[in-house]
Structures are given as C-alpha cells and as structure tokens.
C-alpha cells in the first residue's frame, strides 16, 4: 500500500462539507474516495487536514490516502481530475512516507473570510463573498482582533456541544483585517480551529465593526467560555481554507 498526499481545491457551495456522511453523497471527501476506490478496485479512505463546513470553500485542502496501485502520482492526479466534478480539482499529488497523515502532521492552517460592506456587491463573486449592508469600522475590528491572538480557550467562539470533553484551547498566530477595494478580507491563521470557530470569530468582529460590541469586551468573552456571549456565525460562502502548514 502506497501513501499519497493530495492537494485539493473546491467550490463548496454544492456540498455538505468536506467530511464523508452516511446520509448524503454530497461531500468532497466522499466524491474523491468514490473515484479512488473505482481506480484501485478496493475501498480507499482519505484523511483531510481540516473538516470544512457545508458551503465553505478550499484553495489548498490537503488529504492523504493509502492505496494499492501501480499508478504514479501524476497518473493518479490525472485520473481524479478526469472524473471529479468541475467544482473539485486536485492541484498536486505526491507519494509520501507511510507515516504521513494530513491532519495529524499539520502544524497550522490559514483561512480567509471575505465580505463586501461597500454598497452593491459584485454579482460575479457572490458565491465567495458575504454581502453586508452596514459599513464597518475597520480600526475597531483590528483593536478587537488583537485581543484574540495568542493561546486561549476559544470555547465561547465555537459551536461544539456542551458535552464536548476535549480541550478547546487553541493558538491563533495571526488575525489580520485588510480592505481590498469594496471588500474586507479577514485572515486567520492558527494551529487548529474548533467547529465554526472562524465564522464566529468573524461574526464577533463584524458586531464590533457595527458598534454593537466594544473591542475591549473580547477578553471577557474568552473567559466566559459561553457561546452565547460571542457574536453570530457568519454565512459559509465568504470563508476559504487557504493553506495548510507542515
């Protein structure tokens, strides 16, 4: 059995997220596994570096899978791209050591959330940008973002179940807000993220930008560990998984 690393790009709007699910075949992982299983003649399971939610996109998701095949990495990549739907593409494929695991070996991830708060949004980017009616105060959002960088317990910024027993401590190494034309790009980089964490972080910063919250309230939200104290969960289409670090 050979272990292959795949770099995957996908438009998530038609899918119920990355992770394979028993009640639907509309997942990115499921689509790739189906084609690899057909190619090899045996069941293939792949491991993704991150589990993006329904409607979230990825520019460079990473996955690995072990398979019994004589095909080269280039031939596997060509086979997948021949049979995958047009909104999923394999941009790189390489044979890796047996112990490589896309999720367990990942050192960090970077996401970017795009929103348009500058009037009429561009109709051609509506699937990748969240339209927002109110102009946002960027300086207040940057002030709030500074409190969220570092190693903290981010349970308040997650939709994890109350019975979730694993650690909710994570490290955010960068949280940058940049205006690009009519859009705000909010880039979040860290060692790992909880369920819905990036979308809730962005939602909380948006509420700061609207004047509904004070930037200085971020430490109290972190200390509370209470989801109700943080902001809204932003719509999925504005979020892109940009990069996985190893």
C-alpha positions in Angstrom: 0.0 0.0 0.0 1.4 3.4 -1.0 0.6 6.6 0.8 -0.3 9.6 -1.4 -0.8 13.3 -0.5 -3.4 15.2 -2.4 -3.8 19.0 -2.6 -7.5 19.7 -3.2 -9.2 22.8 -4.5 -13.0 23.0 -4.3 -16.0 25.3 -4.5 -18.1 24.2 -1.5 -21.5 25.7 -2.4 -22.9 22.4 -3.7 -21.5 20.3 -0.9 -22.5 19.3 2.7 -18.9 20.0 3.8 -15.7 18.1 3.4 -16.3 15.1 5.7 -18.0 11.9 4.3 -21.5 11.4 5.8 -23.8 8.4 5.8 -26.9 10.3 4.8 -25.6 12.1 1.7 -23.2 11.6 -1.2 -22.7 15.4 -1.5 -19.4 15.7 0.3 -15.9 16.4 -1.1 -14.2 13.6 0.7 -16.9 11.2 -0.5 -16.5 12.2 -4.1 -12.8 11.7 -4.1 -12.9 8.4 -2.2 -15.5 7.1 -4.7 -13.2 7.7 -7.6 -10.1 6.4 -5.9 -11.9 3.2 -4.9 -13.0 2.7 -8.5 -9.5 3.3 -9.8 -7.8 0.9 -7.4 -10.5 -1.8 -7.1 -10.6 -1.6 -3.3 -12.1 0.8 -0.7 -9.9 3.9 -0.2 -10.3 6.2 2.7 -8.6 9.6 2.7 -7.8 11.8 5.7 -8.4 15.6 5.3 -6.3 18.2 7.2 -9.5 20.1 8.1 -13.2 19.5 8.0 -14.7 22.5 6.3 -18.4 23.1 6.8 -21.2 23.0 4.3 -20.8 25.8 1.8 -17.2 26.6 2.7 -14.5 26.6 0.0 -10.9 25.5 -0.1 -8.0 26.7 -2.2 -5.5 24.2 -0.9 -7.0 21.5 1.3 -4.6 18.6 2.0 -5.5 14.9 2.3 -3.7 11.6 2.3 -4.8 8.1 1.5 -3.2 4.7 1.2 -3.9 2.6 -1.9 -2.7 -0.4 -3.7 -1.9 0.9 -7.2 0.8 0.8 -9.8 -0.1 4.3 -11.0 2.3 7.2 -10.4 1.3 10.3 -8.5 0.9 12.2 -11.8 -1.3 9.4 -13.2 -3.5 9.4 -10.0 -3.9 13.2 -10.3 -4.9 13.0 -13.9 -7.4 10.2 -13.2 -9.0 12.1 -10.4 -9.3 15.3 -12.5 -10.8 13.4 -15.4 -13.7 12.0 -13.3 -14.2 14.6 -10.5 -17.0 17.2 -11.0 -15.8 20.6 -12.3 -16.0 22.2 -8.8 -13.4 19.9 -7.3 -9.8 19.7 -8.6 -6.6 18.0 -7.5 -3.8 20.6 -7.9 -0.9 18.4 -6.6 -0.3 14.7 -5.8 2.8 13.1 -4.3 3.8 9.8 -2.8 4.7 10.2 0.9 6.3 8.1 3.6 3.9 5.6 5.2 3.5 7.6 8.4 2.5 10.9 6.8 -1.0 11.9 7.9 -2.6 15.1 6.5 -4.4 16.1 9.8 -2.0 14.8 12.5 1.1 16.2 10.8 -0.4 19.6 10.1 1.3 22.5 12.0 -1.2 25.2 11.2 -3.9 26.5 8.9 -4.9 29.7 7.3 -8.4 30.8 6.5 -9.7 34.0 4.8 -13.2 35.5 5.1 -14.3 38.0 2.5 -17.2 40.4 3.0 -18.4 43.4 1.0 -19.6 46.3 3.1 -19.3 48.9 0.4 -22.7 49.2 -1.3 -23.8 47.0 -4.1 -21.8 43.7 -4.1 -20.2 42.2 -7.3 -22.7 39.7 -8.7 -19.8 37.6 -10.1 -18.3 37.0 -6.7 -21.5 36.5 -4.7 -20.7 32.8 -4.1 -17.4 33.7 -2.4 -18.1 37.0 -0.7 -20.6 37.7 2.1 -22.6 40.9 1.3 -23.1 43.2 4.3 -25.5 46.2 4.5 -23.6 48.3 7.0 -20.2 49.9 6.6 -17.8 48.5 9.2 -15.3 50.3 11.5 -12.1 48.6 10.5 -10.0 50.2 13.2 -12.3 49.0 16.0 -12.2 45.5 14.4 -8.4 45.5 14.4 -8.4 46.6 18.0 -10.7 43.7 18.9 -8.7 41.2 16.9 -5.5 42.0 18.8 -7.2 40.5 22.0 -7.9 37.3 20.2 -4.4 36.5 19.1 -2.4 34.0 21.2 -3.2 30.9 23.1 -6.6 30.9 24.7 -9.6 28.7 25.4 -11.9 29.5 22.5 -15.0 27.5 23.6 -17.1 30.7 23.5 -16.2 31.1 19.8 -17.3 27.6 18.8 -20.4 25.6 18.2 -19.0 22.5 20.0 -21.5 20.5 22.0 -21.7 21.3 25.7 -20.7 17.7 26.4 -17.5 18.1 24.3 -14.8 16.8 26.5 -11.6 17.6 24.5 -9.5 20.7 25.0 -10.9 23.8 23.5 -7.5 25.6 23.9 -6.1 26.7 20.5 -3.4 29.2 19.3 -4.1 32.0 16.8 -0.8 33.3 15.4 -2.3 36.0 13.2 -5.6 37.7 12.7 -5.4 40.4 10.0 -8.1 42.7 8.5 -7.4 44.3 5.2 -9.5 46.4 2.8 -9.3 45.4 -0.8 -11.5 47.6 -3.0 -15.1 47.2 -1.8 -14.2 44.2 0.3 -12.8 43.4 3.8 -10.6 40.4 3.9 -10.2 38.8 7.4 -7.3 36.4 7.5 -7.0 34.0 10.5 -4.0 31.7 11.0 -3.5 29.3 13.8 -2.5 25.8 14.9 -6.1 24.5 14.7 -9.7 25.5 14.9 -12.9 24.4 16.6 -16.2 23.8 14.9 -17.5 27.0 13.4 -14.7 28.9 15.2 -13.5 31.1 12.3 -17.1 32.1 11.3 -17.9 33.0 14.9 -14.7 35.0 15.3 -15.5 36.9 12.2 -19.1 37.4 13.3 -18.0 38.8 16.6 -15.6 41.2 14.9 -18.3 42.3 12.5 -20.5 43.2 15.5 -17.6 45.3 16.8 -17.4 46.9 13.4 -21.1 47.8 13.6 -20.7 49.4 17.1 -22.7 46.6 18.8 -19.7 45.5 20.9 -16.7 47.2 22.4 -13.3 45.9 21.3 -12.3 45.7 24.9 -15.0 43.1 25.5 -13.1 40.3 23.8 -11.2 39.1 26.9 -14.4 38.7 28.9 -15.9 36.6 26.1 -12.9 34.3 26.1 -13.1 34.0 29.9 -16.8 33.2 29.9 -16.4 30.1 27.7 -20.1 30.7 26.8 -21.1 30.6 23.2 -24.0 33.0 23.9 -21.5 35.7 24.8 -19.8 35.7 21.4 -21.2 37.0 18.1 -23.1 35.5 15.2 -22.0 32.7 13.0 -21.2 34.2 9.6 -22.6 32.7 6.4 -20.4 30.0 4.9 -19.8 31.3 1.4 -17.4 34.0 2.5 -14.9 31.5 4.0 -12.0 29.9 2.2 -9.4 27.5 3.6 -6.3 29.0 2.0 -3.3 26.9 3.2 -2.2 24.1 5.4 1.3 24.3 7.0 3.6 21.3 7.7 
